[in-house]
Amino acid sequence: MTAPASTTAALRERFAEVVPDLRSRALSVDADPTTIGDHLGSPGLELVRGATTPRRYLGSSAPEGIRDLDTDSCLARVVGTVELARGDAAMLTASPGPSLAGAVVDALGSEAQKDYFYDAIADGATWTFFGMTEPGIGSDATMMGTRLEREPTGGYRLFGTKRYISNGTRGAIGAVFARTGPSPLSIRAVLVECPADGFTARPLDMTGLRGARISELEFDGMPVREDMVLGSHLRLSQRGIWGVVRTFNYMRVHIGALALGTALAITEYVQRQRPGFAPADVITARLLAARQVVYDAAASVDHDPDDQRPPSVAKLHATGLAVTVAHWAATALGPASLLEHPLLEKWCRDVYAFEFMDGTSNIQRLQIARDL
């Protein structure tokens, strides 16, 4: 279920090369998320785009150094995500490219819809967004209120609100989940393009992951073409909650990777400030063990994308450990450390966001218990 060690090591080595580049830009984008456009074309963001786009859509534009590496599997992308998050997770989530919308399109889109989506972002300067979470409901798809209503003359209209959506105000194309009726089978994913009539977006005032421009989206009768409804080529049972589960399994292991990469960055920072600090070695050992848990969960997604337990275990463990590491770092470097070290302070803010993404820790515990 796991990739050869040599392949994993080659991926880690390549992605680790851009860690300094991402870190050098992180504070600027955190202070002013609108400056992310100034960093397009940088080695870090170019590698993010190249690593998250299927190879057949990259062609000759694949960044040097990954052209001969297979980055299409969940495991390969998770290996890359851990290393890129060691640079800065907020820069990774703020990057143009397919992001989580691409995961939805890959799971539910027809070949024509995949071509359409990846052609729309081929310039490397187009942001995407993924709309699931709703006010008062979170990411519980069974309670979703966003509606997709059929028009008598053809096509659909989208009504509802999504909240805590990365790149919502800057995204030009996104994947949004809505329901056409009351049953779990009525849940559908649609591609939407912005700006459009009936669509508004506003940024939210966030403490962590500021660069990702986390937003609230409102759909007030936004038109959706018939060919933008994902999954119509699939069996009815595979269009609704099945598609949500597959998407969540993919996303949860990646969120665990983001948390783990941030925790590794925090630990490395403490080690540089306090060389030879013995407790840092213990923390590092725990993180490397957690990394293997995340890798195994990613391999599980490749092997059985419907198995919900490994991704939930990975996300629960990695996000909890990341918060623990952030608390430890502030103690290890003293009471004023977060004032004296702005990048460390930023990472210690960012880690709290991961626990709430696509199911809180309590939701993951319920999922694991239900599976057992």
C-alpha positions, -999 to 999 in steps of 0.1 A, spaced: 0 0 0 30 23 3 52 37 -24 89 26 -26 110 44 -1 133 57 -30 103 73 -47 90 90 -15 125 102 -7 129 117 -42 96 135 -38 105 149 -4 139 161 -17 124 179 -46 97 197 -26 121 205 2 140 227 -22 113 254 -22 108 255 16 131 286 20 113 304 -9 78 298 7 90 309 41 106 341 27 72 352 13 49 340 41 48 371 64 42 395 35 11 376 23 -1 371 59 0 408 64 -17 416 31 -33 387 13 -39 409 -18 -1 408 -25 -2 371 -34 -3 381 -71 32 396 -66 45 361 -59 31 343 -89 59 326 -109 80 321 -77 97 287 -74 74 277 -45 41 286 -61 51 271 -94 59 238 -77 26 239 -58 7 242 -91 28 216 -108 24 191 -80 -14 195 -77 -23 194 -115 -26 160 -132 4 154 -154 -16 151 -186 -28 187 -181 7 201 -174 25 189 -205 58 207 -211 49 233 -184 57 209 -156 83 224 -132 118 211 -136 126 184 -112 91 167 -111 87 158 -148 101 124 -141 82 119 -108 46 105 -106 27 131 -87 -8 120 -96 -14 96 -67 -28 107 -33 3 95 -16 26 115 -39 6 146 -34 5 141 4 43 137 5 45 170 -14 20 187 9 39 178 40 71 194 26 54 224 11 36 230 45 71 230 61 76 260 40 43 276 48 8 261 47 -9 294 41 12 300 10 2 266 -2 -35 272 4 -33 306 -11 -17 294 -44 -35 294 -77 -43 259 -91 -68 231 -88 -67 229 -50 -96 210 -34 -119 219 -63 -96 197 -85 -102 168 -61 -140 171 -67 -136 173 -104 -112 144 -105 -136 123 -84 -169 133 -101 -162 150 -134 -166 135 -168 -136 137 -192 -151 167 -209 -156 185 -175 -121 177 -164 -108 192 -197 -129 223 -192 -118 228 -156 -81 223 -162 -82 244 -193 -97 272 -173 -68 273 -149 -40 265 -173 -25 300 -172 -12 293 -137 -27 325 -124 -63 314 -118 -76 306 -83 -102 280 -75 -125 273 -45 -144 245 -29 -178 252 -14 -191 227 12 -192 243 47 -223 263 56 -232 287 85 -246 268 115 -241 234 98 -204 231 91 -194 204 66 -223 180 75 -235 172 40 -266 155 52 -278 189 67 -268 210 37 -292 238 29 -278 251 -4 -303 243 -32 -299 236 -69 -332 243 -86 -340 233 -122 -352 260 -145 -382 253 -168 -362 265 -198 -331 244 -190 -302 246 -166 -303 253 -129 -303 281 -103 -281 280 -72 -293 293 -39 -276 293 -5 -246 304 16 -211 288 20 -187 300 47 -150 295 54 -141 290 18 -105 294 8 -98 318 -20 -136 325 -23 -132 362 -32 -104 356 -57 -115 323 -73 -126 323 -109 -140 288 -110 -151 265 -81 -168 233 -72 -199 238 -50 -221 211 -33 -258 216 -32 -290 195 -31 -318 190 -56 -341 174 -31 -343 161 5 -326 127 2 -289 119 4 -290 109 -32 -300 144 -42 -267 160 -33 -248 172 -63 -216 190 -71 -215 218 -97 -189 239 -114 -195 276 -111 -176 305 -128 -172 339 -113 -181 367 -115 -217 360 -123 -252 372 -116 -265 361 -83 -230 355 -68 -214 376 -41 -183 369 -20 -168 387 10 -135 380 29 -138 370 65 -116 384 93 -94 355 101 -67 349 127 -49 320 109 -43 312 73 -49 348 63 -32 344 29 -59 319 18 -85 348 18 -111 326 35 -145 339 25 -183 337 27 -201 330 -6 -237 338 -13 -257 323 -42 -290 341 -50 -302 324 -81 -268 320 -97 -273 303 -131 -256 269 -136 -255 253 -170 -266 217 -174 -231 206 -185 -216 221 -153 -234 195 -130 -208 170 -121 -214 132 -119 -243 129 -145 -223 102 -162 -222 81 -130 -248 58 -114 -273 76 -92 -258 61 -61 -224 76 -70 -235 112 -75 -247 121 -40 -232 113 -6 -208 88 -22 -191 116 -40 -190 137 -8 -174 108 11 -147 103 -15 -139 140 -16 -137 142 22 -114 111 24 -90 128 0 -92 162 17 -89 150 53 -56 133 47 -43 164 29 -54 186 59 -35 162 82 -5 167 59 -8 205 62 -10 203 100 20 180 101 41 201 78 34 232 100 43 213 131 76 202 116 83 238 106 77 249 142 99 222 156 128 230 132 125 267 142 128 259 179 158 237 171 176 265 153 169 289 182 181 264 208 207 240 192 210 207 211 176 212 229 168 176 239 130 178 241 130 189 204 144 155 194 115 138 212 90 160 194 106 154 161 104 116 166 67 119 173 62 140 142 81 115 120 59 87 134 28 108 126 41 114 91 41 77 85 4 76 97 -4 103 72 15 85 44 -3 53 52 -37 70 51 -29 85 17 -19 51 4 -52 38 17 -70 64 -3 -52 52 -34 -60 16 -26 -96 20 -14 -110 56 -18 -142 47 0 -126 37 33 -132 65 57 -113 54 88 -76 59 78 -81 96 66 -101 104 98 -74 88 119 -47 108 101 -65 141 104 -74 136 140 -39 126 151 -20 152 130 -41 182 138 -41 174 175 -3 169 175 2 202 156 -16 222 183 4 204 210 36 213 192 26 250 189 19 251 227 53 234 234 72 259 211 59 289 230 70 273 263 104 262 249 114 297 237 100 317 266 70 340 273 81 367 247 89 342 219 58 349 198 65 386 199 102 381 191 97 356 163 69 367 139 71 337 116 68 313 146 38 334 158 22 331 125 25 293 124 12 290 159 -19 309 147 -23 288 115 -23 254 132 -57 260 149 -74 263 115 -68 227 105 -88 211 133 -120 228 120 -115 220 83 -138 193 68 -149 179 101 -138 188 136 -119 163 158 -152 152 174 -166 144 140 -134 124 132 -138 104 165 -174 97 156 -164 85 122 -137 62 136 -160 48 163 -188 41 137 -163 23 115 -151 2 144 
